[in-house]
Amino acid sequence: MIREQPISFNTVPMKERLTIQRQSMPEQDPNIRNGNFLEVNLGLTPAQAVLEAQRCIECKKPTCMDGCPVNIKIPDFIQLICNQDFIGAAQKIKEDNSLPAICGRVCPQESQCEEVCVMGRRFEPVAIGRLERFVADYAMNNSNGAADSFQKPEPSSQKVAIVGSGPAGLAVASDLAKEGHAVTIFEALHEFGGVLVYGIPEFRLPKAILRKEVATLEAVGVKFVKNFIVGRTMTIQELMHEEGFDAVFLGLGAGLPRFMNIPGENLNGVYSANEFLTRSNLMRGYDFPEWDTPLYRAKHAIIVGGGNTAMDAVRTAKRLGAEEASIVYRRSEEEMPARNEEIHHAKEEGVKFMNLVNPIEFIGDDQGSVVAARCLRMELGEPDESGRRRPVPMQDSEFIMDVDMVVIAVGNGSNPLISQTTPEIETNKWGNIVADEDGRTSMEGVFAGGDIVSGGATVILAMGAGRKAAIAMNQYLKAKVGSFA
């Protein structure tokens, strides 16, 4: 990748940089935060941010950029922090990432940019994610989220419809708006953000941050339409042929919950993670009765699964007052796909971990409410197709535990509305849209990206897919204009 060489403002001698310790993230006290929905991580101070930025050793070959799915110019923005040009650093990030305040909070930097940081070979890697969050928040509080640097291009004659306001859709909208196209985002729910608003709790991603990011896009001309269900409100064909959109991007995500297909999953008190988190996050169930969405306050809640969604659900249950909130996971902690930070925070907040345990039945009372879970203890066998060791039931290990709430967090699938209403778009056996590496689908002028194509993944990977699709869409739109010239 060719990029401009950054101007170095880091005047701290190399030997001194190597002695600077990675800056710890200020946090709420665990025994206080497990009873509220305020943000856990409080953000670096300006002094901490500058000190952390000075740990960067200005590699000749900055591998951190290779680890970023949207190719943020990481060394450049870090050098701007060293120079205390925080607004400039935010503007530099915004060249490649339209959602830095969000990505700085929820992206797994430890397995992406920070994993390949050269400093990490001998020391702790530079805290790139924390620095990204810092400058994004600084810009939001001291400018217009760095949107004031956006130079509006000459408007094109092309209209683009984006279905879904999650990270993939927002990334496409940002890039195509910069090209002068008239962009409209259609969202099925009554708030914008997709999984960012319904799936991630307030204590990890405050809704106010998301609304500010959306407002930044509105400021550069992106239109937002809510309560629009593709395939019901209007089909893709109608968007193109009746509403006159020249291209469509599908970023619907993967929001169809999966269940375990065991007895008792239909009992009262058994939720999918999607329903549980949507009730809490989007419909403010955590603030009942101030908001009129009730959520059961459990005494003994179990969350089945080991990913980030499971951690979000169990930490939410704890905050809702559960006396005991437990993760039940059929593998060991080493195999858990959740971020280490989320596991660490959950433990600090008093969450119990029951690893190598798998429910086989949920038991109800005479009123149809869950009161117990029948489980098996597991042991790890040979690796399966995922490369992780397969969980195998232990002989004579069955036991029953009392529970009054269960949340199933074992993954999601794709909504079948697209395949049902638009058979021209090819889908695979899991119902995901088939698209090439640039997001082109089998239907002319229709592109797709994010979880609806890849299955459940991270915010930044969805944004990376969206940015690739935006490049291809821009080329398609320009060629379409040329064909009519």
C-alpha positions in Angstrom: 0.0 0.0 0.0 1.4 3.5 -1.0 0.9 6.2 1.6 2.4 9.6 2.3 5.2 9.6 4.8 4.1 11.2 8.1 5.8 14.2 9.5 7.4 13.1 12.8 6.5 15.2 15.8 7.6 12.6 18.3 10.7 14.2 19.9 10.9 11.8 22.8 14.2 9.8 22.4 13.8 6.2 21.4 15.2 4.8 24.6 12.7 6.8 26.6 9.8 5.6 24.5 10.6 2.0 25.3 10.4 2.7 29.0 6.9 4.3 28.9 4.3 1.9 30.3 1.1 1.3 28.4 -1.6 3.6 29.8 -4.4 1.9 31.7 -7.9 2.8 30.8 -9.7 4.6 33.7 -12.8 2.6 34.6 -15.8 2.7 36.9 -15.4 0.7 40.1 -16.7 -2.9 39.4 -18.9 -2.9 42.5 -20.5 0.3 41.5 -20.9 -0.2 37.7 -22.5 -3.6 38.1 -25.5 -1.8 39.4 -25.8 0.9 36.7 -25.8 1.3 32.9 -23.2 4.1 32.7 -20.2 3.5 30.5 -17.6 1.2 32.1 -14.5 2.7 30.4 -14.1 6.4 31.1 -11.5 7.2 28.4 -7.9 8.4 28.5 -7.1 11.9 29.6 -5.2 14.2 27.2 -2.0 13.7 29.2 -2.4 9.9 29.0 -3.2 10.0 25.3 0.0 12.0 24.5 2.1 9.6 26.7 0.6 6.6 25.0 1.1 8.0 21.6 4.8 8.6 22.4 5.2 4.9 22.8 5.0 4.6 19.0 8.4 3.9 17.6 7.6 5.1 14.0 8.2 1.9 12.2 9.5 2.1 8.7 7.0 -0.6 7.8 3.9 0.1 10.0 2.3 -3.4 10.2 -0.5 -1.9 12.3 -2.1 -0.6 9.2 -2.1 -4.1 7.7 -4.1 -5.3 10.7 -6.8 -2.7 10.2 -9.7 -3.8 8.0 -10.3 -0.2 6.8 -6.6 0.8 6.6 -6.6 3.8 8.9 -3.4 5.7 8.7 -2.4 4.8 12.2 1.1 6.2 12.4 -0.1 9.5 11.0 -2.8 10.0 13.5 -0.6 8.9 16.4 2.0 11.5 15.4 -0.6 14.2 15.4 -1.5 13.2 19.0 2.1 13.5 19.9 1.9 17.1 18.6 -1.3 17.5 20.7 -3.3 18.2 17.5 -6.2 16.1 18.6 -8.7 17.5 16.0 -6.2 16.9 13.2 -5.8 13.3 14.5 -9.6 12.8 14.4 -9.7 14.2 10.9 -6.9 11.9 9.8 -8.9 8.9 11.1 -12.1 10.1 9.4 -10.4 9.8 6.0 -10.8 6.1 6.3 -13.2 5.4 9.2 -16.5 7.3 9.6 -17.2 5.8 13.0 -14.1 6.2 15.1 -15.8 6.8 18.4 -17.7 3.5 18.0 -14.7 1.5 16.7 -12.5 2.8 19.4 -15.0 1.3 21.9 -16.2 -2.0 20.5 -13.6 -3.2 17.9 -11.2 -6.1 18.9 -8.0 -4.1 18.3 -6.1 -6.8 20.3 -6.7 -9.2 17.4 -6.3 -6.7 14.6 -4.1 -3.6 14.5 -2.6 -4.1 18.0 -1.8 -7.7 17.4 0.7 -6.8 14.7 2.1 -3.7 16.3 5.9 -4.0 16.3 6.1 -2.8 19.9 4.1 -5.8 20.9 6.9 -8.2 19.9 8.9 -7.2 23.0 6.6 -5.0 25.0 2.9 -4.3 25.2 1.5 -3.0 21.9 0.5 0.7 21.5 -3.1 1.1 22.7 -4.3 2.1 19.2 -8.0 1.6 20.0 -7.9 3.8 23.1 -6.2 6.5 21.2 -8.8 6.3 18.4 -11.5 6.6 21.0 -9.8 9.6 22.7 -9.4 11.7 19.6 -12.9 10.9 18.3 -14.5 11.9 21.6 -12.3 15.0 21.7 -13.5 16.0 18.3 -17.1 15.4 19.2 -16.8 17.7 22.2 -14.7 20.4 20.6 -15.8 20.5 17.0 -18.4 18.9 14.7 -17.0 15.4 15.0 -14.3 16.4 12.5 -17.2 16.8 10.0 -16.2 20.4 9.5 -13.2 19.3 7.5 -15.5 17.5 5.0 -15.4 19.2 1.6 -18.7 18.7 -0.2 -18.1 17.6 -3.8 -20.2 18.5 -6.8 -23.4 16.6 -6.6 -23.8 13.7 -9.1 -27.0 12.8 -10.7 -27.0 9.3 -9.1 -29.2 8.1 -6.2 -28.1 5.3 -3.9 -30.3 3.4 -1.5 -28.7 1.7 1.5 -30.8 -0.8 3.4 -29.7 -1.1 7.0 -28.0 1.5 9.2 -25.5 -0.8 10.8 -21.7 -0.4 10.5 -21.5 -1.6 6.9 -24.3 0.7 5.7 -22.9 3.7 7.5 -19.5 3.1 6.0 -20.9 2.9 2.4 -23.0 6.0 3.1 -20.0 8.0 4.2 -17.8 7.0 1.2 -20.5 7.6 -1.4 -21.6 10.9 0.0 -18.0 12.1 -0.4 -18.4 11.2 -4.1 -21.4 13.5 -4.5 -24.0 10.8 -4.8 -27.4 11.3 -3.1 -27.5 8.7 -0.4 -30.6 7.5 1.5 -30.3 5.0 4.4 -33.4 2.9 5.1 -33.7 1.3 8.6 -36.3 -1.2 9.8 -36.2 -0.1 13.4 -37.1 3.2 15.0 -33.5 4.2 15.8 -30.5 4.2 13.5 -27.4 2.1 14.0 -28.5 -1.5 13.5 -26.7 -3.9 15.8 -24.8 -0.9 17.3 -28.0 0.3 18.8 -30.0 -2.9 19.6 -27.2 -5.3 20.3 -24.5 -3.4 22.3 -25.4 -2.2 25.9 -25.2 1.4 27.0 -22.4 0.5 29.4 -20.2 -0.4 26.4 -21.5 2.0 23.7 -23.6 5.0 24.9 -26.4 5.8 22.5 -25.5 9.4 22.6 -22.2 8.6 20.9 -24.0 6.7 18.1 -26.4 9.5 17.6 -23.6 12.0 17.2 -21.9 9.8 14.6 -25.2 9.6 12.7 -25.6 13.3 13.0 -22.2 13.8 11.4 -23.4 11.9 8.3 -26.6 13.8 8.2 -24.5 17.0 8.2 -22.9 16.0 5.0 -26.2 15.2 3.3 -27.0 11.6 4.0 -30.8 11.1 4.4 -32.1 8.6 7.0 -35.5 6.9 6.8 -36.7 4.7 9.7 -39.4 2.1 10.1 -38.7 0.8 6.6 -38.7 -3.0 6.2 -37.2 -4.1 2.8 -39.5 -6.7 1.3 -42.5 -5.4 3.2 -42.6 -1.6 3.1 -41.1 -1.8 -0.4 -39.1 -4.4 -2.4 -35.7 -3.9 -3.8 -37.2 -3.9 -7.3 -39.6 -1.1 -6.3 -36.7 1.0 -4.8 -34.9 0.8 -8.1 -37.7 0.9 -10.7 -40.3 3.1 -8.9 -38.2 5.3 -6.6 -35.4 5.7 -9.1 -32.4 4.5 -7.1 -29.5 3.8 -9.4 -27.8 1.3 -7.0 -28.7 -0.5 -3.8 -26.5 -1.7 -0.9 -27.8 -4.3 1.4 -26.3 -4.2 4.9 -29.1 -5.9 6.8 -26.9 -7.7 9.2 -27.6 -11.2 10.7 -30.3 -10.6 13.2 -32.3 -13.9 13.1 -31.6 -15.7 16.4 -30.5 -19.3 16.6 -31.7 -21.7 19.3 -30.4 -25.0 20.6 -33.4 -27.1 19.6 -33.8 -28.6 23.0 -36.9 -29.2 25.1 -38.2 -26.1 27.1 -36.9 -23.3 24.9 -40.5 -22.1 24.5 -41.0 -21.5 28.2 -41.6 -18.1 29.7 -38.3 -16.6 30.9 -36.3 -18.1 28.0 -35.1 -15.4 25.7 -33.0 -15.2 22.6 -30.0 -12.8 23.1 -31.5 -10.7 20.3 -34.8 -10.2 22.2 -33.2 -9.7 25.6 -30.7 -7.1 24.4 -33.2 -5.4 22.1 -35.6 -5.0 25.0 -32.9 -3.6 27.2 -30.9 -1.5 24.8 -33.3 -0.2 22.1 -36.5 -0.2 24.1 -34.9 0.9 27.4 -36.1 -2.1 29.4 -33.4 -1.4 31.9 -35.2 1.8 32.7 -38.6 0.3 33.5 -41.0 1.7 34.6 -39.8 5.0 33.3 -39.9 3.3 29.9 -42.7 0.9 29.3 -40.8 -2.2 28.2 -40.7 -4.8 31.0 -37.8 -7.1 31.5 -37.9 -9.9 34.0 -35.7 -9.3 37.0 -34.2 -12.7 37.6 -32.8 -14.2 40.8 -30.8 -16.9 39.0 -30.0 -16.1 35.3 -27.9 -18.2 33.0 -26.7 -17.1 29.6 -25.7 -19.9 27.2 -22.8 -19.0 25.0 -19.3 -17.7 25.2 -19.1 -14.8 22.7 -19.3 -11.0 23.1 -23.1 -11.1 22.9 -23.2 -13.6 25.8 -21.0 -11.3 27.8 -23.3 -8.3 27.0 -26.3 -10.3 28.0 -24.9 -11.6 31.3 -23.6 -8.2 32.4 -27.0 -6.8 31.5 -28.7 -9.4 33.6 -26.4 -8.6 36.5 -27.2 -4.9 36.2 -31.0 -5.7 36.2 -30.6 -7.2 39.7 -29.9 -10.9 39.2 -28.6 -12.3 42.5 -26.6 -14.8 40.4 -25.8 -14.3 36.7 -23.8 -17.1 35.1 -22.2 -17.9 31.8 -22.8 -21.5 30.8 -20.4 -22.5 28.0 -19.8 -26.0 26.6 -16.1 -25.4 26.0 -13.3 -24.1 28.3 -12.5 -20.4 28.8 -9.5 -20.7 26.5 -11.9 -21.4 23.6 -14.3 -18.5 24.3 -14.6 -16.2 21.3 -15.4 -13.2 23.5 -12.9 -10.4 23.9 -10.5 -10.9 26.9 -11.5 -7.4 28.1 -15.2 -8.4 28.2 -14.5 -11.6 30.1 -12.3 -9.7 32.5 -15.0 -7.1 33.1 -17.7 -9.7 33.6 -15.6 -11.5 36.3 -14.9 -8.2 38.0 -18.6 -7.5 38.1 -19.4 -10.8 39.8 -20.5 -12.9 36.9 -20.1 -16.7 37.5 -18.5 -18.8 34.8 -19.7 -22.4 34.3 -17.4 -23.7 31.6 -17.6 -27.2 30.1 -21.3 -27.3 30.9 -24.1 -27.8 28.3 -27.9 -27.5 28.9 -30.0 -30.3 27.4 -33.4 -29.3 28.7 -35.2 -26.4 30.4 -37.8 -27.4 32.9 -41.0 -25.4 33.6 -43.5 -25.1 36.4 -47.3 -25.3 36.1 -47.6 -21.8 34.8 -45.2 -22.4 31.9 -42.2 -20.5 33.4 -38.7 -21.8 33.4 -37.5 -23.0 36.9 -34.6 -25.3 36.2 -32.0 -26.4 33.6 -30.9 -30.0 33.1 -27.2 -30.0 32.1 -24.3 -32.2 31.2 -20.7 -31.7 32.1 -18.4 -31.8 29.1 -14.8 -32.5 28.3 -12.7 -31.5 25.3 -12.1 -34.1 22.6 -10.4 -33.8 19.1 -10.5 -30.5 17.2 -13.6 -29.9 15.0 -13.8 -28.0 11.7 -13.4 -24.7 13.5 -10.0 -25.8 14.9 -11.3 -25.8 18.4 -11.4 -29.0 20.5 -14.9 -30.5 20.3 -16.9 -30.7 23.5 -17.9 -34.3 24.4 -20.4 -35.2 27.2 -18.9 -36.9 30.2 -20.5 -40.1 31.3 -23.0 -40.0 34.2 -22.5 -36.2 34.5 -26.1 -35.0 34.3 -27.2 -32.5 36.9 -30.1 -30.0 37.5 -29.7 -26.4 38.6 -32.4 -23.9 39.6 -32.8 -20.9 37.2 -35.6 -18.4 36.6 -34.2 -16.8 33.4 -32.3 -18.2 30.4 -30.8 -16.2 27.5 -29.6 -18.2 24.5 -26.6 -16.5 22.9 -25.3 -19.2 20.4 -25.3 -17.1 17.2 -27.6 -15.6 14.6 -28.7 -16.2 11.0 -29.9 -14.1 8.2 -33.5 -12.7 7.8 -35.2 -14.7 5.0 -37.1 -11.7 3.7 -34.6 -11.0 0.9 -34.7 -14.6 -0.5 -38.5 -14.6 -0.2 -39.1 -11.3 -2.0 -36.1 -11.1 -4.3 -35.2 -14.5 -5.7 -32.9 -12.8 -8.3 -30.4 -12.3 -5.5 -28.5 -15.6 -4.9 -28.2 -16.8 -1.3 -26.2 -19.7 0.1 -27.5 -22.7 2.2 -27.3 -20.5 5.4 -29.4 -17.8 3.8 -26.6 -15.4 3.5 -26.3 -13.2 0.4 -23.7 -14.4 -2.1 -21.5 -11.5 -3.1 -18.0 -11.2 -4.6 -15.1 -9.5 -2.8 -16.3 -6.1 -4.0 -19.9 -6.7 -2.8 -21.5 -7.4 -6.1 -24.5 -9.7 -5.9 -26.2 -11.7 -8.7 -28.7 -8.8 -9.3 -27.7 -5.9 -11.5 -26.9 -2.7 -9.5 -27.3 -4.5 -6.1 -24.4 -4.8 -3.7 -24.2 -6.3 -0.2 -21.7 -6.5 2.7 -21.3 -7.1 6.4 -22.9 -9.9 8.4 -25.6 -10.6 5.8 -22.8 -11.8 3.5 -20.2 -13.1 6.0 -22.3 -14.2 8.9 -21.8 -12.7 12.4 -18.5 -10.8 12.5 -17.0 -7.6 14.0 -18.0 -4.0 13.5 -14.8 -3.1 11.8 -14.9 -6.1 9.4 -18.4 -5.0 8.4 -17.1 -1.5 7.8 -14.2 -2.9 5.7 -16.7 -4.8 3.5 -18.8 -1.7 3.2 -15.8 0.4 2.1 -14.9 -2.2 -0.6 -18.5 -2.2 -1.8 -18.5 1.6 -1.9 -15.5 1.7 -4.3 -17.2 -0.8 -6.6 -20.5 1.0 -6.4 -18.9 4.3 -7.3 -17.3 2.7 -10.3 -20.6 1.2 -11.3 -22.4 4.5 -11.0 -19.9 6.4 -13.0 -19.9 3.8 -15.7 -23.7 3.9 -15.8 -23.7 7.7 -16.3 -21.1 7.2 -19.1 -23.3 4.7 -20.9 -26.0 7.3 -21.2 -23.7 10.2 -22.2 
